[in-house]
Amino acid sequence: MSTSNKSYGFGSVCVMEMDGLPKNFHPHGLPIYANSTFSFETVEEGVEAFKDPKNSYIYTRWNNPTIAAAERKLAQLEANGLTDKNNEPLKLYGRLFSSGMGAISSLFIGALDKGDKILAHGSLYGGTEELFNSVLPKMGIEVLIRDLKDLDETEKIINDNPEIKLLYLESPSNPTLDCYDIQALAKMAKLHDIQVGIDNTVSTPYLQQPFRLGVDYVVHSTTKFLNGHGTAIGGALIAKDADFLEKKAWDTIKLLGSNCNAFDAWLLYNGMMTLELRMERHCSNAQKVAEFLDDHKKVNKVNYLGLPAHPDHELAKTQMNAFGGLLSFELSGGMQAGIDFLNSVEFCTFAVSLGTASTLVSHPASMTHMGLSPDKRAEYGINDGLIRMSVGIENVEDIIEDLKNAL
Ligand SMILES: *Cc1c(COP(=O)(O)O)cnc(C)c1O
């Protein structure tokens, strides 16, 4: 609609688009397309768009250019430097969701049918475990939680349960940083026609590229290191199979309405620009903090993959580029020591979540994992004095000084 050289009523001017803005300009950064719908010049153009809705811009719950740009950047990061069977650069496809849980639930809804089973390990992200216990059973999907570090036992479970259609991993997992042998498990799964999905939130593609190790799907909570600044909730599902993503995963976005919004996608897109720099600093700071804690007399144990004493240090070296920004440690004084410590930190922030520029500390036994029975907590290595720490990108001396004082 042209708005020049005509006079319209006040209410019409309130509503209409403005003419006379330059058409041919090139913003240096990605704009936020904060619109719900997209217009067509002609009916023919509209018909073409509806013939190929996956690759057209019609309605933002379906597709949006800001969201698409962030999806492409993340998929390209997961594929960076990898090749396919024919030695061509690996092509991956991504979709963003309203949250990490949106992406995780869409993977299960998209990839599985009633009667299928998922095989997973313990100590998964709390929301995922709740989804397994409360939502998936209603859809007729059963989850087997087993010790996937024992490969012989895993093979036996797979042989005994032909209904297993998806192997689901989180490596490293939280808060004890357990790693699973992604390549060996993916190879075993392939022999039985089982698909493999992994939550790569804690590593990001900078530290670990699971597609190199044979997985079919990667999910992320982009809320964490990928956004990096704690400014938005978001999730992503990345796959090799464009059909899966554009049919089954897209259906959950379109029909269950778990789409990302343009502003959060824009924050993610900008956050990813500094991912490499931030991750380098997260890793080097975490290594120094872990070594400091390891030497401290009030600390019984430090769980950090960069310490040679961590049981998965060697495995992590084979599948990760560095050891990440996440660690946990056990205070010798138990529950009360944990509470006293968190009440004493000043520089570090007392909060759940992880992957923000600032250092976050939390106490799983009284917070994120309070819902688990003491037995389950013990099984997952979450003792009452365990502190989880997401080491930020500040000057490491200030983090260590704060810990020294709080301890
Ligand atoms: C935070 C988190 C999730 C859930 O992500 P949301 O964005 O909060 O929905 C899933 N997996 C891991 C490993 C997480 O840290």
PDBQT file of the ligand as one rigid body, heavy atoms in Angstrom, charges set to zero:
ROOT
HETATM    1  C1  LIG A 501      18.985 -25.491  31.313  1.00  0.00    +0.000 C 
HETATM    2  C2  LIG A 501      19.139 -26.807  30.695  1.00  0.00    +0.000 A 
HETATM    3  C3  LIG A 501      18.073 -27.403  29.987  1.00  0.00    +0.000 A 
HETATM    4  C4  LIG A 501      16.698 -26.764  29.876  1.00  0.00    +0.000 C 
HETATM    5  O1  LIG A 501      16.774 -25.574  29.190  1.00  0.00    +0.000 OA
HETATM    6  P1  LIG A 501      15.685 -24.388  29.318  1.00  0.00    +0.000 P 
HETATM    7  O2  LIG A 501      16.185 -23.394  28.339  1.00  0.00    +0.000 OA
HETATM    8  O3  LIG A 501      15.709 -23.902  30.747  1.00  0.00    +0.000 OA
HETATM    9  O4  LIG A 501      14.370 -24.971  28.961  1.00  0.00    +0.000 OA
HETATM   10  C5  LIG A 501      18.290 -28.625  29.389  1.00  0.00    +0.000 A 
HETATM   11  N1  LIG A 501      19.488 -29.247  29.482  1.00  0.00    +0.000 NA
HETATM   12  C6  LIG A 501      20.514 -28.716  30.173  1.00  0.00    +0.000 A 
HETATM   13  C7  LIG A 501      21.812 -29.469  30.237  1.00  0.00    +0.000 C 
HETATM   14  C8  LIG A 501      20.390 -27.483  30.798  1.00  0.00    +0.000 A 
HETATM   15  O5  LIG A 501      21.427 -26.964  31.473  1.00  0.00    +0.000 OA
ENDROOT
TORSDOF 0
